[in-house]
Amino acid sequence: MICDHCKLRPATVHFTKIVAGQKTDYHLCEQCAQEHGDFFAKAAQAFHFNDLLSSLLNMESSPGFTSLPMSNARCNVCGMTYNQFTQIGRFGCPNCYESFASRLEPLLKRIQSNTAHVGKVPQKSGEATRSRNELQQLRKELQTAVTTEQYEQAAKIRDKIRELEQKLEG
């Protein structure tokens, strides 16, 4: 995309301005954004994801957050502590996700309102993903039906689960 102002350089600053219900999209190169004063310059400032993540990770100061005793928690593979993660903004290894899982769940709920992906899935690989999600949902429904002693409904759900499992295996 080319800069809306100079029409020469690639647009790297993209934002939407809404004034009195009127929406205007801006696509500017960094130079034009800086030349157009504080409004555009603020949008052109470098965005540091690690800084944002670090501030979100500092949830102990948030009202209503129950602090979890994790400051001494350490990944048993790479040795990273949770405090190091909050300062750096990224994990040291894949095992860190499991090591700090109890702390990540409230963070993900705060950032995304959910801890499971609920967005779009790729068309090609999406069928298997949708089937696995449906299978997971059916298992929850089966558990609920058994708990509430709705055995006929549970049998129907069980049959759907078996059918879906065969479909996924085949």
TORSENU-594284 format. One record per residue (C-alpha): residue in one letter; x, z, y. Coordinates in steps of 0.05 Angstrom, whole numbers, plus 32768, in hexadecimal, padded with zeros to 4 digits. Layout:
N
+------+------+------+------+
: code :   xx :   zz :   yy :
+------+------+------+------+
:    A :    X :    Z :    Y :
...
+------+------+------+------+
end
This chain:
170
+------+------+------+------+
: code :   xx :   zz :   yy :
+------+------+------+------+
:    M : 8000 : 8000 : 8000 :
:    I : 801B : 7FED : 8045 :
:    C : 8019 : 801B : 8082 :
:    D : 7FD8 : 8014 : 80A9 :
:    H : 7FFD : 801A : 80EC :
:    C : 803E : 7FF1 : 80E9 :
:    K : 8029 : 7FC4 : 80AF :
:    L : 8073 : 7FC1 : 809A :
:    R : 8087 : 7FFC : 806F :
:    P : 8066 : 8019 : 8031 :
:    A : 8033 : 804F : 803F :
:    T : 804B : 8092 : 8024 :
:    V : 801D : 80C0 : 804C :
:    H : 7FD4 : 80BD : 8037 :
:    F : 7F9E : 80EA : 8051 :
:    T : 7F55 : 80EB : 8064 :
:    K : 7F3C : 8104 : 80A7 :
:    I : 7EF3 : 811A : 80AD :
:    V : 7ED8 : 8125 : 80F3 :
:    A : 7E8E : 812F : 8100 :
:    G : 7E7E : 8114 : 80BB :
:    Q : 7EA6 : 80D4 : 80C6 :
:    K : 7EDB : 80CA : 8090 :
:    T : 7F1A : 80A3 : 80A1 :
:    D : 7F52 : 8094 : 8070 :
:    Y : 7F99 : 808E : 808A :
:    H : 7FD2 : 806D : 8065 :
:    L : 8013 : 8071 : 808D :
:    C : 805D : 806A : 8081 :
:    E : 8085 : 80A9 : 808D :
:    Q : 80A2 : 808E : 80CE :
:    C : 805E : 807D : 80ED :
:    A : 8042 : 80BF : 80D7 :
:    Q : 807A : 80E4 : 80FA :
:    E : 8073 : 80BA : 8139 :
:    H : 802A : 80CA : 8140 :
:    G : 8032 : 8113 : 8152 :
:    D : 8026 : 8155 : 8130 :
:    F : 7FE6 : 8140 : 810C :
:    F : 8009 : 8109 : 80E4 :
:    A : 804C : 812B : 80E1 :
:    K : 802E : 8167 : 80BE :
:    A : 8012 : 8139 : 808A :
:    A : 8055 : 8117 : 8082 :
:    Q : 807C : 8157 : 8075 :
:    A : 8099 : 815A : 8030 :
:    F : 806B : 8179 : 7FFD :
:    H : 8090 : 81A7 : 7FCE :
:    F : 8067 : 81B3 : 7F8F :
:    N : 8095 : 81EB : 7F79 :
:    D : 8087 : 8211 : 7FBA :
:    L : 803C : 8208 : 7FB0 :
:    L : 8040 : 821E : 7F68 :
:    S : 806B : 8259 : 7F7B :
:    S : 8038 : 8271 : 7FAE :
:    L : 7FFF : 8269 : 7F7C :
:    L : 8027 : 828F : 7F48 :
:    N : 802C : 82C9 : 7F78 :
:    M : 7FE6 : 82DE : 7F65 :
:    E : 7FF4 : 8329 : 7F64 :
:    S : 7FE6 : 832C : 7FAE :
:    S : 7FA3 : 830A : 7FA6 :
:    P : 7F65 : 8336 : 7FAA :
:    G : 7F43 : 8340 : 7F67 :
:    F : 7F7F : 832C : 7F3E :
:    T : 7F90 : 835D : 7F07 :
:    S : 7FDB : 835F : 7F00 :
:    L : 7FF7 : 8353 : 7EBB :
:    P : 8037 : 8376 : 7EA9 :
:    M : 8061 : 8336 : 7EA3 :
:    S : 809B : 833F : 7ED3 :
:    N : 80C9 : 834F : 7E98 :
:    A : 80AB : 831B : 7E6A :
:    R : 80DE : 82EA : 7E51 :
:    C : 80DB : 82A9 : 7E29 :
:    N : 80FB : 82B5 : 7DE6 :
:    V : 8117 : 826E : 7DE3 :
:    C : 8136 : 8260 : 7E27 :
:    G : 8137 : 82A7 : 7E43 :
:    M : 8112 : 8297 : 7E83 :
:    T : 80EB : 82D1 : 7EA2 :
:    Y : 80A6 : 82CA : 7EC1 :
:    N : 80C4 : 82DE : 7F04 :
:    Q : 80F6 : 82A5 : 7EFF :
:    F : 80BD : 8275 : 7EF0 :
:    T : 8096 : 828D : 7F2E :
:    Q : 80D3 : 8280 : 7F59 :
:    I : 80E9 : 823D : 7F3B :
:    G : 80A3 : 8222 : 7F2E :
:    R : 80B1 : 8203 : 7EEA :
:    F : 80BF : 821B : 7EA4 :
:    G : 8101 : 8219 : 7E80 :
:    C : 80E6 : 81FF : 7E3E :
:    P : 80A5 : 81EE : 7E1A :
:    N : 80A3 : 8233 : 7DFA :
:    C : 809A : 8253 : 7E3F :
:    Y : 8051 : 823C : 7E3E :
:    E : 8045 : 8267 : 7E02 :
:    S : 8070 : 82A1 : 7E1A :
:    F : 804A : 82A6 : 7E5C :
:    A : 8005 : 828F : 7E43 :
:    S : 7FE2 : 82D0 : 7E56 :
:    R : 7FF9 : 82C7 : 7E9E :
:    L : 7FEC : 827C : 7EA2 :
:    E : 7FA2 : 827E : 7E8F :
:    P : 7F8B : 82A3 : 7ECE :
:    L : 7FB8 : 8275 : 7EF7 :
:    L : 7F9A : 8236 : 7ED9 :
:    K : 7F54 : 8251 : 7EE3 :
:    R : 7F65 : 825F : 7F2C :
:    I : 7F83 : 821B : 7F38 :
:    Q : 7F56 : 81EE : 7F0E :
:    S : 7F18 : 8219 : 7F00 :
:    N : 7F24 : 820C : 7EB6 :
:    T : 7F5A : 8214 : 7E81 :
:    A : 7F48 : 81D5 : 7E5A :
:    H : 7F4B : 818D : 7E71 :
:    V : 7F05 : 8175 : 7E85 :
:    G : 7F17 : 8135 : 7EA9 :
:    K : 7F1C : 80ED : 7E93 :
:    V : 7F40 : 80D8 : 7E54 :
:    P : 7F62 : 8095 : 7E47 :
:    Q : 7F35 : 8060 : 7E2A :
:    K : 7F62 : 804D : 7DEF :
:    S : 7F76 : 8092 : 7DD7 :
:    G : 7F38 : 80B3 : 7DF3 :
:    E : 7F0C : 80AB : 7DB6 :
:    A : 7F36 : 80DB : 7D8C :
:    T : 7F3B : 810C : 7DC5 :
:    R : 7EF0 : 810A : 7DD0 :
:    S : 7EE4 : 8114 : 7D85 :
:    R : 7F13 : 8150 : 7D84 :
:    N : 7EF0 : 816E : 7DC0 :
:    E : 7EAC : 8163 : 7DA0 :
:    L : 7EC6 : 8183 : 7D60 :
:    Q : 7EDD : 81C0 : 7D87 :
:    Q : 7E9A : 81C5 : 7DA9 :
:    L : 7E75 : 81BF : 7D67 :
:    R : 7E9F : 81F7 : 7D49 :
:    K : 7E8B : 8224 : 7D83 :
:    E : 7E42 : 8211 : 7D79 :
:    L : 7E48 : 8220 : 7D2E :
:    Q : 7E65 : 8264 : 7D3D :
:    T : 7E2C : 8273 : 7D6D :
:    A : 7DF8 : 825B : 7D3B :
:    V : 7E15 : 8287 : 7D03 :
:    T : 7E1A : 82C3 : 7D32 :
:    T : 7DD1 : 82BB : 7D47 :
:    E : 7DBD : 82B0 : 7CFE :
:    Q : 7DA3 : 8269 : 7D0A :
:    Y : 7DBA : 8251 : 7CC6 :
:    E : 7D94 : 820F : 7CC3 :
:    Q : 7DB1 : 81FB : 7D06 :
:    A : 7DF6 : 8213 : 7CEE :
:    A : 7DF0 : 81E6 : 7CB0 :
:    K : 7DE1 : 81A9 : 7CDB :
:    I : 7E1C : 81B8 : 7D08 :
:    R : 7E48 : 81C3 : 7CCB :
:    D : 7E35 : 817E : 7CB1 :
:    K : 7E44 : 815F : 7CF5 :
:    I : 7E88 : 8181 : 7CF4 :
:    R : 7E98 : 8166 : 7CAF :
:    E : 7E83 : 8120 : 7CC3 :
:    L : 7EAE : 8123 : 7D02 :
:    E : 7EEA : 813F : 7CDC :
:    Q : 7EE5 : 8105 : 7CAA :
:    K : 7EE1 : 80D4 : 7CE3 :
:    L : 7F20 : 80F2 : 7D03 :
:    E : 7F46 : 80F2 : 7CC1 :
:    G : 7F33 : 80AA : 7CAF :
+------+------+------+------+
end
